[in-house]
Amino acid sequence: MRILVLGGTKFVGRHFVEAALAHGHDVTLFHRGKTNPGLFPGLDERIGDRDGDLAALGDDTWDACVDTCGYVPRIVRASAAALAPRVVTYTFVSTLSVFREFTAHNQDENAPLGVIDDPTVEVINAETYGPLKVLCEQAVQDEFPGGALILRPGVIVGPFDPTDRFTYWVRRGAQEGDILAPGRPERLVQFIDARDFADFMLARIEDGTTGTYNTVGPQPPCSMRALLETCQKVGGGGGSLVWASEKFLEEAEVKPWSEMPHYLPGSDDTFDCRRAVALGLRFRSVETTVRDTLAWDRTRSWDAPMAAGVSREREAQILTKWRSEARG
């Protein structure tokens, strides 16, 4: 197949391109040339900006387009409209953040979606991200009626993850000292290895699947305790998990997700992905994902601040305060 990838050199797109090449597909990359230029020597790379400069795409045609970097509805619609006459199917990487509620248990693809008051807003933040993705989905479906594949992953993890949300726990499990752990140990968490996501996306493009699918794992969901203990087991850092209550973390102004990744107070944060599983979505073991993420993380400097998680100094201060209050 001839596959056009919008993006393709950072994280999810990178893993998808590697999978597509391994399957013998003809891949074209369209990107701005700012992230890992030359990552795939010999590939057909078109340099441009999807916000108003698609000229590098020329008049070529493709069997499929994969959009890994669409966030603004206006830009997504422009890309989809320009490609509609020249591409058979359009795959859009969306997000579980499209749902209106984040604390409802086990939501499937038909759960209510978020709405934004002003659909022309193009500032992306915690409030607008999900509703804007809803509008992006609608734009793709409008331009590709019957030819749109919408995938809704949650937290995507694994090697090359720029967010450090999962990698924070992986690295922390390889370091010495007690670990600040958030909330209830048995709270359920979900995430998906970028390679499992890429494999599923490629397989569905190959068989011409369209529609909308939640794509999150593992199945069944694992507990926060199981995740952190796996990080300790693989990393071998030692130390104990110190579980601080949700009330204490709130009073200590510890920020969910940014400072305590995979932590959302009062929620098990689970979604139903049975439709995707029935179509072949599979998950490698959490231990494998942790091991491979750690191997990649060890190629980076551990002196630089991470993009997510608390610093060791702040963690130590919070642990001291927690222990003091627990004794009192």
C-alpha positions as CSV (number, residue, x, y, z in Angstrom):
1,M,0.0,0.0,0.0
2,R,1.0,3.6,-0.5
3,I,0.6,5.4,2.8
4,L,0.9,9.1,3.6
5,V,1.8,9.9,7.1
6,L,1.2,13.5,8.5
7,G,4.0,13.7,11.1
8,G,5.8,10.4,11.5
9,T,9.1,11.3,13.2
10,K,8.4,11.9,16.8
11,F,6.5,9.1,18.8
12,V,3.3,7.4,17.6
13,G,4.0,8.2,14.0
14,R,7.6,7.0,14.3
15,H,6.4,3.6,15.6
16,F,3.7,3.5,12.9
17,V,6.3,4.2,10.1
18,E,8.6,1.5,11.4
19,A,5.7,-1.0,11.5
20,A,4.6,0.0,8.0
21,L,8.1,-0.4,6.5
22,A,8.5,-3.8,8.2
23,H,5.3,-4.8,6.3
24,G,6.7,-3.7,3.0
25,H,4.5,-0.6,2.5
26,D,5.5,2.5,0.5
27,V,5.5,5.3,3.0
28,T,5.5,9.1,2.3
29,L,6.1,11.5,5.2
30,F,4.8,15.0,5.3
31,H,6.1,17.2,8.1
32,R,7.8,20.5,8.8
33,G,11.3,19.0,9.1
34,K,11.7,20.2,12.7
35,T,11.6,16.9,14.6
36,N,14.2,14.2,13.9
37,P,14.9,15.2,10.3
38,G,16.4,12.4,8.3
39,L,15.2,9.8,10.8
40,F,14.1,7.5,7.9
41,P,16.8,7.8,5.2
42,G,15.6,7.0,1.8
43,L,11.9,7.6,2.5
44,D,9.9,10.1,0.4
45,E,9.8,13.1,2.7
46,R,7.7,16.2,1.8
47,I,8.5,19.3,3.8
48,G,5.7,21.7,4.4
49,D,3.2,23.0,6.9
50,R,-0.3,21.6,7.0
51,D,-1.5,25.0,8.2
52,G,-1.7,26.6,4.7
53,D,1.2,25.0,2.9
54,L,0.4,21.6,1.4
55,A,2.0,22.3,-1.9
56,A,4.7,19.6,-1.3
57,L,2.1,16.9,-1.6
58,G,1.7,17.7,-5.3
59,D,-0.9,15.7,-7.2
60,D,0.1,12.3,-5.9
61,T,-2.4,9.7,-4.7
62,W,-2.3,7.3,-1.8
63,D,-4.2,4.3,-0.5
64,A,-4.4,5.7,3.0
65,C,-3.5,8.8,5.1
66,V,-2.5,8.6,8.7
67,D,-2.9,11.8,10.7
68,T,-0.9,11.7,14.0
69,C,-0.7,15.4,14.7
70,G,-4.2,16.9,14.3
71,Y,-5.3,19.2,17.1
72,V,-7.0,22.2,15.5
73,P,-10.3,21.5,13.6
74,R,-9.7,24.1,11.0
75,I,-6.3,22.7,10.1
76,V,-7.5,19.1,10.2
77,R,-10.5,19.9,7.9
78,A,-8.2,21.6,5.4
79,S,-5.8,18.6,5.3
80,A,-8.7,16.1,4.9
81,A,-10.5,18.2,2.3
82,A,-7.3,18.6,0.2
83,L,-6.6,14.8,0.4
84,A,-10.2,13.6,-0.1
85,P,-9.9,13.3,-3.9
86,R,-6.6,11.6,-3.7
87,V,-6.7,9.2,-0.7
88,V,-9.0,6.2,-0.1
89,T,-9.1,6.2,3.7
90,Y,-8.1,8.7,6.4
91,T,-7.0,7.5,9.8
92,F,-7.2,10.1,12.6
93,V,-5.4,9.6,15.9
94,S,-7.9,11.1,18.4
95,T,-8.0,10.7,22.2
96,L,-10.2,9.4,25.0
97,S,-10.3,13.0,26.2
98,V,-13.2,13.6,23.7
99,F,-15.6,12.2,26.2
100,R,-17.7,14.6,28.3
101,E,-17.0,12.8,31.6
102,F,-13.6,11.5,32.8
103,T,-14.8,9.9,36.0
104,A,-17.5,7.6,34.5
105,H,-16.6,3.9,34.6
106,N,-15.9,1.8,31.5
107,Q,-17.3,4.2,28.9
108,D,-17.6,2.8,25.3
109,E,-17.5,4.6,22.0
110,N,-21.1,5.8,22.3
111,A,-20.6,7.8,25.5
112,P,-21.4,11.6,25.4
113,L,-18.7,13.7,23.9
114,G,-17.4,17.1,25.1
115,V,-18.7,20.4,23.7
116,I,-16.8,23.7,23.4
117,D,-18.6,27.0,23.6
118,D,-16.6,28.6,20.9
119,P,-15.6,26.2,18.1
120,T,-13.3,28.8,16.5
121,V,-10.9,28.7,19.6
122,E,-7.5,27.4,18.6
123,V,-5.8,27.7,22.0
124,I,-5.1,24.1,23.2
125,N,-5.2,23.6,27.0
126,A,-6.7,21.2,29.5
127,E,-10.2,22.6,28.9
128,T,-10.2,22.8,25.1
129,Y,-8.0,19.8,24.1
130,G,-10.8,17.2,24.2
131,P,-13.6,19.2,22.7
132,L,-11.3,20.4,19.9
133,K,-10.5,16.8,19.1
134,V,-14.2,16.0,18.9
135,L,-14.5,18.7,16.2
136,C,-11.4,17.3,14.5
137,E,-13.1,13.8,14.3
138,Q,-16.2,15.4,12.8
139,A,-14.1,17.2,10.2
140,V,-12.5,14.0,9.1
141,Q,-15.8,12.2,9.0
142,D,-17.3,15.0,7.0
143,E,-14.6,14.9,4.4
144,F,-14.3,11.1,4.3
145,P,-17.8,9.8,4.6
146,G,-17.5,6.0,5.0
147,G,-13.7,6.3,4.7
148,A,-12.7,7.6,8.2
149,L,-11.0,5.5,10.8
150,I,-11.0,7.3,14.2
151,L,-8.8,5.8,16.9
152,R,-9.1,7.0,20.5
153,P,-6.1,6.0,22.6
154,G,-5.7,7.1,26.2
155,V,-2.2,7.5,27.6
156,I,0.3,6.2,24.9
157,V,3.5,5.0,26.4
158,G,6.8,3.4,25.5
159,P,10.2,4.3,24.0
160,F,10.5,7.8,22.6
161,D,7.5,9.1,24.6
162,P,8.1,12.9,24.9
163,T,5.6,13.4,27.7
164,D,7.4,11.3,30.4
165,R,4.1,10.5,32.1
166,F,4.8,6.7,32.1
167,T,8.6,7.1,31.9
168,Y,8.6,9.0,35.2
169,W,7.4,5.9,37.1
170,V,9.7,3.6,35.1
171,R,12.7,5.7,36.0
172,R,11.6,6.2,39.6
173,G,11.4,2.4,40.0
174,A,15.1,2.2,38.9
175,Q,16.2,4.7,41.5
176,E,16.9,4.3,45.2
177,G,14.7,5.6,48.0
178,D,11.1,5.3,49.0
179,I,8.6,6.3,46.3
180,L,5.7,8.7,46.8
181,A,2.6,6.8,45.4
182,P,-0.7,8.5,44.9
183,G,-4.1,7.6,46.3
184,R,-5.6,4.1,46.4
185,P,-3.2,1.3,45.5
186,E,-5.9,-0.7,43.8
187,R,-7.1,2.2,41.7
188,L,-7.2,1.0,38.1
189,V,-5.1,2.6,35.3
190,Q,-5.0,2.1,31.6
191,F,-2.5,3.0,28.9
192,I,-1.3,1.5,25.6
193,D,2.2,0.8,24.3
194,A,2.8,2.9,21.2
195,R,3.9,-0.2,19.3
196,D,0.7,-2.1,20.1
197,F,-1.3,1.0,19.0
198,A,0.8,1.3,15.8
199,D,0.3,-2.4,15.0
200,F,-3.4,-2.2,15.4
201,M,-3.7,1.0,13.3
202,L,-1.6,-0.6,10.5
203,A,-3.7,-3.8,10.5
204,R,-6.9,-1.9,10.3
205,I,-5.6,0.2,7.4
206,E,-4.5,-2.9,5.6
207,D,-8.0,-4.5,5.9
208,G,-9.9,-1.3,5.1
209,T,-11.6,-1.0,8.5
210,T,-13.4,2.3,9.2
211,G,-15.4,3.6,12.2
212,T,-14.5,4.7,15.7
213,Y,-12.7,2.7,18.3
214,N,-11.4,3.2,21.8
215,T,-7.8,1.9,21.8
216,V,-6.5,1.5,25.3
217,G,-5.1,-1.3,27.5
218,P,-4.0,-3.3,29.2
219,Q,-6.9,-5.7,29.3
220,P,-7.9,-6.2,32.0
221,P,-6.8,-2.9,33.5
222,C,-4.0,-3.1,36.0
223,S,-3.9,-1.5,39.4
224,M,-1.6,1.4,40.2
225,R,0.1,-0.9,42.7
226,A,0.8,-3.5,40.0
227,L,2.2,-0.8,37.7
228,L,4.6,0.6,40.3
229,E,5.7,-2.7,41.6
230,T,6.5,-3.8,38.0
231,C,8.6,-0.7,37.6
232,Q,10.4,-1.5,40.8
233,K,10.9,-5.2,39.8
234,V,12.3,-4.2,36.4
235,G,14.3,-1.3,37.5
236,G,15.7,-2.8,40.7
237,G,15.9,0.5,42.6
238,G,14.7,-0.7,45.9
239,G,12.8,1.4,48.4
240,S,9.2,1.2,49.5
241,L,6.0,2.5,48.0
242,V,4.5,5.1,50.3
243,W,0.8,5.6,49.5
244,A,-0.4,9.1,50.3
245,S,-4.1,9.7,50.5
246,E,-6.0,11.8,48.0
247,K,-7.0,14.3,50.7
248,F,-3.3,14.8,51.7
249,L,-2.1,15.2,48.1
250,E,-4.8,17.8,47.5
251,E,-3.9,19.7,50.6
252,A,-0.2,19.5,49.6
253,E,-1.1,20.9,46.2
254,V,0.3,17.9,44.4
255,K,-1.0,18.2,40.8
256,P,-2.6,15.1,39.3
257,W,-1.1,14.0,36.0
258,S,1.6,16.6,35.8
259,E,3.3,15.8,39.1
260,M,1.6,12.5,39.7
261,P,1.2,10.9,36.3
262,H,-1.6,8.3,35.9
263,Y,-3.4,9.8,38.9
264,L,-6.9,11.2,38.7
265,P,-8.5,11.6,42.1
266,G,-11.8,9.8,42.7
267,S,-11.6,7.8,39.4
268,D,-10.5,4.4,38.2
269,D,-10.2,6.1,34.8
270,T,-11.2,3.1,32.7
271,F,-12.7,2.8,29.2
272,D,-14.3,0.0,27.3
273,C,-12.2,-1.1,24.3
274,R,-14.0,-4.4,23.5
275,R,-14.8,-3.3,19.9
276,A,-11.1,-2.8,19.2
277,V,-10.1,-6.1,21.0
278,A,-12.6,-8.0,18.9
279,L,-10.9,-6.6,15.8
280,G,-7.4,-7.7,16.9
281,L,-6.1,-5.1,19.4
282,R,-3.5,-6.9,21.5
283,F,-1.3,-5.8,24.3
284,R,2.2,-6.8,25.2
285,S,2.9,-7.3,28.9
286,V,3.3,-4.3,31.2
287,E,6.7,-5.8,32.2
288,T,7.8,-5.7,28.6
289,T,6.7,-2.1,28.1
290,V,8.5,-1.1,31.3
291,R,11.7,-2.9,30.4
292,D,11.8,-1.4,26.9
293,T,11.0,2.1,28.1
294,L,13.7,1.9,30.7
295,A,16.2,0.7,28.2
296,W,15.4,3.8,26.0
297,D,15.3,6.1,29.0
298,R,18.8,5.1,29.9
299,T,20.0,6.5,26.6
300,R,19.0,10.0,27.9
301,S,20.5,12.2,30.6
302,W,19.0,11.7,34.0
303,D,20.3,15.0,35.1
304,A,17.8,17.0,33.1
305,P,14.3,17.6,34.5
306,M,11.6,15.3,33.2
307,A,8.5,16.6,31.4
308,A,6.3,15.0,34.1
309,G,6.5,13.9,37.7
310,V,7.9,15.6,40.9
311,S,11.5,16.3,41.4
312,R,13.4,14.1,43.9
313,E,13.7,17.1,46.3
314,R,9.9,17.9,46.2
315,E,9.1,14.2,46.6
316,A,11.3,14.0,49.7
317,Q,9.6,17.1,51.2
318,I,6.1,15.6,50.5
319,L,7.1,12.3,52.0
320,T,8.4,14.0,55.2
321,K,5.2,15.9,55.6
322,W,3.1,12.8,55.0
323,R,5.0,10.8,57.6
324,S,4.8,13.7,60.1
325,E,1.1,14.0,59.7
326,A,0.6,10.2,59.8
327,R,2.5,10.0,63.2
328,G,0.6,13.0,64.5
